[in-house]
């Protein structure tokens, strides 16, 4: 007679399993059963991907894009009468940004 089944046992824990058979005569001789033990297979599920870097990147990119659009709209509204004034303001902003960047780089590299 083959008896098959599985009993989960915590890893590296001692476990006693008792099996009792009763026959019709009311008596039985003691016997020892050999158990085949196999480790429980580890789960094969995959962990969900980490989306935090993508979310942060998309948020920062969206914020920068929104700021650029707002600046363009404000400049166009302020200078809608004269396109040359618009061009002059853009050139002025680029020049000021260049001065700011050059000062920033000078401060950074001066400290080294």
Residue frames relative to the residue before (quaternion, step in Angstrom):
aa qw qx qy qz dx dy dz
X 1.0000 0.0000 0.0000 0.0000 0.00 0.00 0.00
X 0.2191 -0.7660 0.5937 0.1128 3.57 -0.92 0.98
X 0.1016 -0.7637 0.6361 0.0420 3.52 -0.92 0.96
X 0.0032 0.8006 -0.5983 0.0325 3.55 -0.68 1.07
X 0.2569 0.7425 -0.5920 0.1795 3.51 -1.16 0.61
X 0.2734 -0.7505 0.5714 0.1885 3.53 -1.25 0.10
X 0.1062 -0.7655 0.6336 0.0357 3.50 -1.13 0.77
X 0.3063 -0.7563 0.5401 0.2062 3.62 -0.58 1.05
X 0.0450 -0.7803 0.6236 -0.0156 3.55 -0.91 1.00
X 0.5063 -0.6428 0.4643 0.3389 3.62 -0.88 0.82
X 0.6051 -0.5991 0.3960 0.3436 3.54 -1.08 0.80
X 0.8544 0.0768 -0.1108 0.5017 3.55 -1.02 0.96
X 0.5225 0.5998 -0.4376 0.4191 3.59 1.06 0.69
X 0.4412 -0.6721 0.5303 0.2691 3.56 -1.12 0.73
X 0.0281 -0.8099 0.5854 -0.0246 3.56 -0.94 0.87
X 0.1821 -0.7562 0.6190 0.1088 3.57 -1.00 0.85
X 0.0757 -0.7829 0.6173 0.0165 3.54 -0.84 1.02
X 0.1088 -0.7945 0.5964 0.0344 3.57 -0.77 1.04
X 0.0645 -0.7714 0.6329 0.0163 3.53 -0.95 0.96
X 0.1135 -0.8010 0.5871 0.0276 3.57 -0.76 1.03
X 0.0981 -0.7702 0.6289 0.0408 3.54 -0.92 1.00
X 0.1266 -0.7725 0.6181 0.0724 3.55 -0.98 0.81
X 0.1803 -0.7808 0.5870 0.1151 3.56 -0.79 0.97
X 0.7018 -0.4869 0.3250 0.4059 3.56 -1.28 0.20
X 0.6545 0.5305 -0.3247 0.4298 3.60 1.08 -0.62
X 0.5097 -0.6768 0.4076 0.3406 3.59 1.20 -0.29
X 0.7517 0.2822 -0.2134 0.5566 3.59 1.20 0.06
X 0.0217 -0.7803 0.6247 0.0211 3.49 -1.22 0.49
X 0.4367 -0.6709 0.5284 0.2827 3.51 -1.18 0.52
X 0.5151 -0.6360 0.4582 0.3467 3.59 -1.01 0.68
X 0.0046 0.7839 -0.6206 0.0165 3.54 -1.08 0.66
X 0.3567 -0.7192 0.5613 0.2011 3.54 -1.26 0.45
X 0.2286 -0.7604 0.5954 0.1225 3.52 -0.91 0.96
X 0.3113 -0.7218 0.5843 0.2019 3.55 -1.03 0.78
X 0.1959 -0.7855 0.5797 0.0920 3.55 -0.89 0.95
X 0.2743 -0.7091 0.6237 0.1814 3.49 -1.08 0.78
X 0.1062 -0.8092 0.5765 0.0409 3.56 -0.61 1.10
X 0.0269 -0.7740 0.6326 -0.0059 3.51 -1.01 0.85
X 0.5062 -0.6460 0.4628 0.3350 3.59 -1.01 0.68
X 0.5339 -0.6106 0.4784 0.3365 3.51 -1.15 0.63
X 0.4393 -0.6954 0.4858 0.2957 3.60 -0.76 0.91
X 0.4841 -0.6630 0.4863 0.2993 3.54 -1.04 0.79
X 0.5706 -0.5895 0.4286 0.3785 3.59 -1.08 0.58
X 0.3337 -0.7710 0.5177 0.1617 3.54 -1.01 0.86
X 0.3870 0.7330 -0.4830 0.2822 3.59 1.20 0.22
X 0.3650 -0.7157 0.5504 0.2272 3.54 -1.15 0.59
X 0.4906 -0.6504 0.4872 0.3146 3.54 -1.11 0.64
X 0.5516 -0.6120 0.4348 0.3636 3.60 -1.05 0.62
X 0.5455 -0.6313 0.4304 0.3445 3.59 -1.02 0.70
X 0.4546 -0.6704 0.5186 0.2738 3.55 -1.17 0.65
X 0.1334 -0.8362 0.5310 0.0316 3.58 -0.38 1.24
X 0.4039 0.7522 -0.4579 0.2478 3.60 1.23 -0.07
X 0.6671 0.4848 -0.3441 0.4489 3.70 0.79 -0.76
X 0.6513 0.5093 -0.3221 0.4611 3.59 0.99 -0.77
X 0.6480 0.5135 -0.3203 0.4625 3.59 0.99 -0.81
X 0.6556 0.4987 -0.3161 0.4708 3.59 0.93 -0.86
X 0.6600 0.5149 -0.3080 0.4522 3.59 0.92 -0.89
X 0.6661 0.4923 -0.3030 0.4713 3.57 0.94 -0.87
X 0.6462 0.5213 -0.3219 0.4551 3.60 0.99 -0.78
X 0.6763 0.4769 -0.2943 0.4781 3.58 0.88 -0.93
X 0.6526 0.5144 -0.3134 0.4597 3.58 0.94 -0.85
X 0.6558 0.5081 -0.3044 0.4680 3.57 0.99 -0.82
X 0.6478 0.5150 -0.3192 0.4617 3.58 1.00 -0.80
X 0.6514 0.5026 -0.3150 0.4731 3.60 0.95 -0.84
X 0.6489 0.5108 -0.3166 0.4667 3.58 0.94 -0.85
X 0.6478 0.5171 -0.3161 0.4617 3.59 0.96 -0.83
X 0.6471 0.5076 -0.3211 0.4695 3.60 0.96 -0.80
X 0.6432 0.5174 -0.3265 0.4603 3.60 0.95 -0.83
X 0.6582 0.5025 -0.3124 0.4654 3.59 0.91 -0.89
X 0.6496 0.5109 -0.3258 0.4590 3.62 0.92 -0.83
X 0.6482 0.5119 -0.3219 0.4627 3.60 0.94 -0.84
X 0.6572 0.5026 -0.3162 0.4642 3.60 0.91 -0.84
X 0.6557 0.5047 -0.3192 0.4619 3.60 0.91 -0.86
X 0.6564 0.5040 -0.3171 0.4632 3.61 0.91 -0.86
X 0.6638 0.4979 -0.3097 0.4643 3.59 0.90 -0.87
X 0.6588 0.4979 -0.3162 0.4670 3.61 0.92 -0.82
X 0.6577 0.4985 -0.3206 0.4650 3.62 0.92 -0.82
X 0.6723 0.4963 -0.3021 0.4587 3.59 0.93 -0.84
X 0.8042 0.2863 -0.1161 0.5077 3.58 0.97 -0.77
X 0.2849 0.8021 -0.4967 0.1694 3.60 1.09 0.46
X 0.6270 0.5523 -0.3484 0.4248 3.64 1.15 -0.43
X 0.8190 0.1390 -0.0412 0.5552 3.55 1.00 -0.70
X 0.3543 -0.7459 0.5286 0.1968 3.56 -0.65 1.13
X 0.6160 0.5423 -0.3597 0.4439 3.58 1.07 -0.61
X 0.6163 0.5247 -0.3484 0.4727 3.59 1.07 -0.64
X 0.6122 0.5516 -0.3304 0.4602 3.55 1.08 -0.78
X 0.6713 0.4865 -0.2930 0.4763 3.57 0.89 -0.95
X 0.6476 0.5202 -0.3225 0.4539 3.59 0.97 -0.82
X 0.6510 0.5051 -0.3206 0.4672 3.59 0.99 -0.79
X 0.6355 0.5227 -0.3301 0.4626 3.59 0.97 -0.83
X 0.6593 0.4967 -0.3072 0.4735 3.58 0.91 -0.92
X 0.6436 0.5226 -0.3188 0.4594 3.58 0.99 -0.82
X 0.6599 0.5045 -0.3080 0.4638 3.58 0.96 -0.88
X 0.6460 0.5090 -0.3196 0.4706 3.57 0.99 -0.84
X 0.6524 0.5164 -0.3127 0.4583 3.57 0.97 -0.85
X 0.6645 0.4913 -0.3053 0.4731 3.58 0.96 -0.85
X 0.6328 0.5196 -0.3361 0.4655 3.56 1.01 -0.77
X 0.6350 0.5285 -0.3291 0.4573 3.57 1.04 -0.76
X 0.6440 0.5091 -0.3197 0.4731 3.57 0.99 -0.82
X 0.6466 0.5172 -0.3198 0.4605 3.58 0.95 -0.88
X 0.6740 0.4916 -0.3005 0.4623 3.59 0.89 -0.93
X 0.6639 0.4981 -0.3228 0.4549 3.59 0.92 -0.83
X 0.6379 0.5060 -0.3293 0.4782 3.62 1.03 -0.72
X 0.6406 0.5307 -0.3197 0.4536 3.56 0.99 -0.84
X 0.6721 0.4819 -0.2965 0.4777 3.58 0.89 -0.92
X 0.6277 0.5347 -0.3410 0.4516 3.60 1.00 -0.76
X 0.6652 0.4905 -0.3079 0.4713 3.59 0.98 -0.82
X 0.6514 0.5211 -0.3223 0.4476 3.58 0.98 -0.83
X 0.7543 0.4037 -0.2260 0.4658 3.57 0.74 -1.05
X 0.5590 0.5894 -0.3938 0.4302 3.59 1.19 -0.35
X 0.6575 0.5292 -0.3028 0.4427 3.57 1.08 -0.71
X 0.6457 0.5458 -0.3302 0.4196 3.62 1.14 -0.37
